Amino acid sequence: MMMMMMMVMVMVMVMVMEPMPNSALKATIDLASKAQFTYATAPSHLRSDWLSAAARLVQKEAEQFALLIVKEGVKTITEARNEVARAVRVLRLSAEEATRKEGAVIDFGQEARAAGKVGWVNYKPKGIILGITPFNDPLNLVAHKVGPAIAAGNSVIIKPHPQTSGCAEALADVFRRAGMPDGLFQVICGGSDIGAALVRHPKITMVSFTGGVAAGQEIARNAAGKSIGLELGGVAVTIVSDDADLSLAIPSLVSGMFSAAGQNCLHVQRVIAHEAIYDRLADGLKTATERLRLGFRTDPSTEFGRLIHSDAAARCSDWVKEAVDGGARILTGGARLEDSFEPTILEGVPANARLRTDEIFGPVTSLESYSKIETAVEMASASGPALAAAVFTRSLSIPFKLQQLAVGQIVVNDTTDFRIDAMPFGGPAGSGLGREGIRAAIDAMSEEQVMCIAP
């Protein structure tokens, strides 16, 4: 199995280095179109069986997948094992939902002119789904595109991040071995030029993208006339109330700040703490951060990974310097580690610093204080739309005050870095368009079709 994984990685490296010719692109899309047409009306139990079989194979080969994630990505082995387990759950949930899609009966008796007619709503697959996935969850986010697409009866083409394409290829191989017909799930490797050509292709009916704001906006422009789903991120804020349980908040915050080295769309980038507990929280976060174990990512005791490339490390360094030049103080960290960056907490970051207004996608967090919850909510809203906000509190009323924030979810007594794969997931305005999560994604990847019959 390990040899198979290595061969897949070599194939991917070759495909990334060599641009895909137009003929190969056409052949891929033609195969997807033919497969979708052939199997769109296949009984749902078949799609469920393919997804279930794939889930079993991923679980059986979990350690090989985890090692592949570590080798080409940013995670520690513990983080990678957790990602594989999530991918298995996503495929299982997709298998279950594949057989649960139900239509609705329409009451045509609402109007006299429709008397005697009967009808209902069916759900049909959209066609060919293009999934474009990032580097930070190279297996689970592919599963999040593929599982719902197949469950809804579509074919799917995945264009993974060029540096972490091995996981997508390995998952496609799993589906082949699970018995799914050729063409229903294919992987195309390459850069932004391949992605743009796919997005513009007339046979692609929907684009589902997870990544940065700029790339998402470009995709939206190129995908005119197609359905699109965008999960783009934003600056995630966690508020810590004066009645919070700090023994719960501190470890949760440190995990949310530094898992995947902060390369997470739910990364805790800002912590806004009540002035009454600010010093205790700051000391606790500093101590816990400095205890994080750095080391080889294949060592289970290592708790902090790496950044995807040197440009990401340079970005963290530049943003921290900008904040410090503007009056911020480094509480801990702040130094570049070759192609990575230390786990870093700053306080006193000026309101106009990029660390307060833009997503850093790295292991850097700002710590701020407030006196009234209304002030904290106003401070949080200044960062703009995001996927999530969070609050630690024992109060029943404080969480409701966060509802005015432009976020897709509000988490109470955990950080923004919390999600289960069954729930609708996404954000408003500039943080995204539409929702992921298995059932929500199946809905987005389906078309309603009305049947109206006059007996």
HELIX and SHEET records of a PDB file:
HELIX    1   1 MET A    2  MET A   17  1                                  16    
HELIX    2   2 ASN A   22  TYR A   39  1                                  18    
HELIX    3   3 SER A   44  LYS A   60  1                                  17    
HELIX    4   4 ALA A   62  GLU A   72  1                                  11    
HELIX    5   5 ILE A   77  ALA A   98  1                                  22    
HELIX    6   6 PHE A  108  GLN A  110  5                                   3    
HELIX    7   7 ALA A  112  ALA A  114  5                                   3    
HELIX    8   8 ASN A  140  ALA A  151  1                                  12    
HELIX    9   9 PRO A  162  THR A  164  5                                   3    
HELIX   10  10 GLY A  166  ARG A  177  1                                  12    
HELIX   11  11 SER A  192  ARG A  200  1                                   9    
HELIX   12  12 VAL A  213  ASN A  222  1                                  10    
HELIX   13  13 LEU A  246  PHE A  258  1                                  13    
HELIX   14  14 SER A  259  GLY A  262  5                                   4    
HELIX   15  15 TYR A  278  GLU A  290  1                                  13    
HELIX   16  16 SER A  310  ASP A  325  1                                  16    
HELIX   17  17 ARG A  354  THR A  357  1                                   4    
HELIX   18  18 ILE A  373  SER A  381  1                                   9    
HELIX   19  19 ILE A  398  LYS A  401  1                                   4    
HELIX   20  20 LEU A  402  GLN A  404  5                                   3    
HELIX   21  21 ALA A  429  SER A  431  5                                   3    
HELIX   22  22 ILE A  438  ALA A  444  1                                   7    
SHEET    1   A 3 ALA A 104  ILE A 106  0                                        
SHEET    2   A 3 VAL A 118  PRO A 125 -1                                        
SHEET    3   A 3 SER A 446  ILE A 453 -1                                        
SHEET    1   B 6 PHE A 185  VAL A 187  0                                        
SHEET    2   B 6 SER A 155  LYS A 159  1                                        
SHEET    3   B 6 ILE A 128  ILE A 132  1                                        
SHEET    4   B 6 MET A 206  THR A 210  1                                        
SHEET    5   B 6 SER A 227  GLU A 231  1                                        
SHEET    6   B 6 GLY A 432  LEU A 433 -1                                        
SHEET    1   C 7 ARG A 329  THR A 332  0                                        
SHEET    2   C 7 THR A 344  GLU A 347 -1                                        
SHEET    3   C 7 VAL A 364  TYR A 370  1                                        
SHEET    4   C 7 VAL A 268  HIS A 274  1                                        
SHEET    5   C 7 ALA A 236  VAL A 240  1                                        
SHEET    6   C 7 ALA A 386  PHE A 392  1                                        
SHEET    7   C 7 VAL A 407  VAL A 412  1                                        
SHEET    1   D 2 ARG A 336  LEU A 337  0                                        
SHEET    2   D 2 SER A 340  PHE A 341 -1                                        
END                                                                             
